Amino acid sequence: MTDADVAFMRQALEEAAAAEAAGEVPIGAVAVQAGEVVARARNAPVGSGDPTAHAEVLLLRDAARALGNYRLPGLTVYVTLEPCLMCVGALVLARVQRVVFGAAEPKFGALGSRVDARGLGLNHGFEVESGVLAEECAARMVAFFRSRRGRDLK
């Protein structure tokens, strides 16, 4: 983990806060190439009515538009929560170089928590760094769902 990883994860946490403010599960993501942010995204399935509107998928779409290519070699994706299987598939198809995530996701995480999609023999692999600002990322998720459960109980 580098100082740059921490700084970019803080930006992903800002996106997570914006997702939460919009009533979404607080997951944020930032795409970086050559040390520069090329795209930012947040979870949006609720507001968009699109079950695939995860932060990572939206991020890859924006990064591809910004860079003019659906293949994104050299791209590092920072995301506050371990990607699910759908998102790992999208990251593989985009040919990203590296994925850095904050908190592990024991229910749906596909980079080691629930399943490790890297062991499925996919045609592309990427580096993975986990646990960057994990406590902050996890605390945001816990607080969000705790507040939701409290609201449901009233």
C-alpha positions in Angstrom: 0.0 0.0 0.0 1.4 3.4 -1.0 0.5 6.9 0.0 -1.1 7.3 -3.5 -3.3 4.3 -2.8 -4.5 5.9 0.4 -5.1 9.3 -1.3 -7.1 7.7 -4.1 -9.1 5.5 -1.7 -10.0 8.7 0.2 -11.5 10.0 -3.1 -13.4 6.8 -3.5 -14.8 7.3 0.0 -16.0 10.7 -1.1 -17.9 9.0 -3.9 -19.3 6.5 -1.3 -20.5 9.4 0.8 -22.3 10.9 -2.3 -23.9 7.6 -3.0 -25.2 7.4 0.6 -26.5 10.9 0.4 -28.5 9.8 -2.7 -30.0 6.9 -0.8 -27.7 4.3 -2.4 -25.5 1.7 -0.7 -22.3 3.7 0.0 -19.8 2.3 -2.5 -17.5 4.6 -4.4 -14.8 4.1 -7.0 -12.1 6.0 -8.7 -10.1 5.1 -11.9 -6.5 6.2 -12.2 -4.1 6.0 -15.1 -0.5 7.3 -15.0 -1.2 8.9 -11.6 -4.3 10.9 -12.8 -7.9 10.4 -12.0 -9.8 9.6 -15.3 -13.2 8.7 -13.8 -15.2 8.7 -10.6 -18.4 6.8 -9.9 -20.7 5.7 -7.1 -23.3 3.0 -6.7 -26.6 3.9 -8.4 -28.9 0.9 -8.8 -31.7 2.4 -6.8 -31.8 5.8 -8.5 -31.2 4.4 -12.0 -33.5 1.4 -11.6 -30.6 -0.6 -13.1 -29.3 -3.6 -11.1 -26.0 -3.4 -12.9 -25.3 0.2 -11.9 -22.6 -0.8 -9.4 -19.9 1.8 -8.8 -17.3 -0.4 -10.7 -19.5 -0.8 -13.8 -20.3 2.9 -14.0 -16.7 3.7 -13.4 -15.5 1.5 -16.3 -18.1 3.0 -18.7 -16.9 6.5 -17.8 -13.2 5.6 -18.0 -13.7 4.0 -21.4 -15.4 7.1 -22.7 -12.7 9.4 -21.2 -9.9 7.3 -22.7 -11.6 6.4 -25.9 -11.2 2.7 -25.6 -13.2 -0.1 -24.1 -9.9 -1.8 -23.1 -8.3 -0.1 -20.2 -4.7 -1.4 -19.8 -2.7 0.5 -17.3 -5.8 1.4 -15.3 -6.0 1.1 -11.5 -9.5 0.9 -10.0 -9.9 2.0 -6.4 -13.2 0.8 -4.8 -14.4 1.0 -1.2 -15.8 -2.5 -1.1 -14.5 -5.8 -2.6 -16.1 -6.2 -6.0 -18.8 -8.8 -6.6 -18.6 -11.5 -9.3 -20.4 -9.3 -11.9 -18.0 -6.4 -11.3 -14.9 -8.7 -11.4 -16.1 -10.0 -14.7 -16.4 -6.4 -16.0 -12.9 -5.6 -14.7 -11.5 -8.6 -16.5 -13.2 -7.7 -19.8 -11.9 -4.1 -19.5 -8.4 -5.5 -19.0 -7.6 -3.3 -16.0 -4.1 -3.6 -14.5 -4.9 -3.3 -10.8 -7.8 -3.3 -8.4 -7.4 -1.8 -4.9 -10.3 -2.2 -2.5 -11.0 -1.2 1.0 -13.3 -3.5 3.0 -13.8 -7.2 2.3 -17.4 -8.3 1.4 -18.1 -11.7 3.0 -21.5 -12.1 1.3 -20.6 -11.3 -2.4 -16.9 -10.5 -2.6 -15.3 -12.2 -5.6 -11.6 -11.4 -4.9 -11.1 -13.7 -2.0 -13.9 -13.3 0.6 -16.8 -15.4 -0.9 -15.1 -16.7 -4.0 -11.8 -15.8 -5.7 -12.7 -15.3 -9.4 -9.0 -15.0 -10.2 -8.8 -18.8 -9.9 -11.4 -19.5 -12.5 -9.0 -19.5 -15.5 -10.3 -16.2 -17.0 -8.4 -14.9 -20.0 -7.1 -11.8 -18.1 -5.8 -11.2 -14.6 -5.0 -8.1 -12.6 -3.1 -7.2 -9.5 -5.1 -6.9 -6.3 -4.4 -4.9 -3.2 -6.9 -5.3 -0.4 -7.5 -3.6 2.9 -6.7 0.0 2.0 -8.5 2.1 4.6 -10.5 -1.0 5.3 -11.7 0.2 8.7 -13.1 3.5 7.3 -14.7 1.7 4.3 -16.3 -1.0 6.5 -17.5 1.5 9.1 -19.4 3.5 6.4 -21.2 0.3 5.3 -22.0 -0.8 8.8 -23.4 2.6 9.8 -25.5 2.7 6.6 -27.1 -0.7 7.2 -27.5 -0.1 10.9 -29.4 3.1 10.1 -31.5 1.2 7.5 -32.4 -1.5 10.0 -33.3 1.1 12.6 -35.6 2.8 10.1 -37.2 -0.5 9.2 -37.9 -1.2 12.9 -39.9 2.0 13.5 
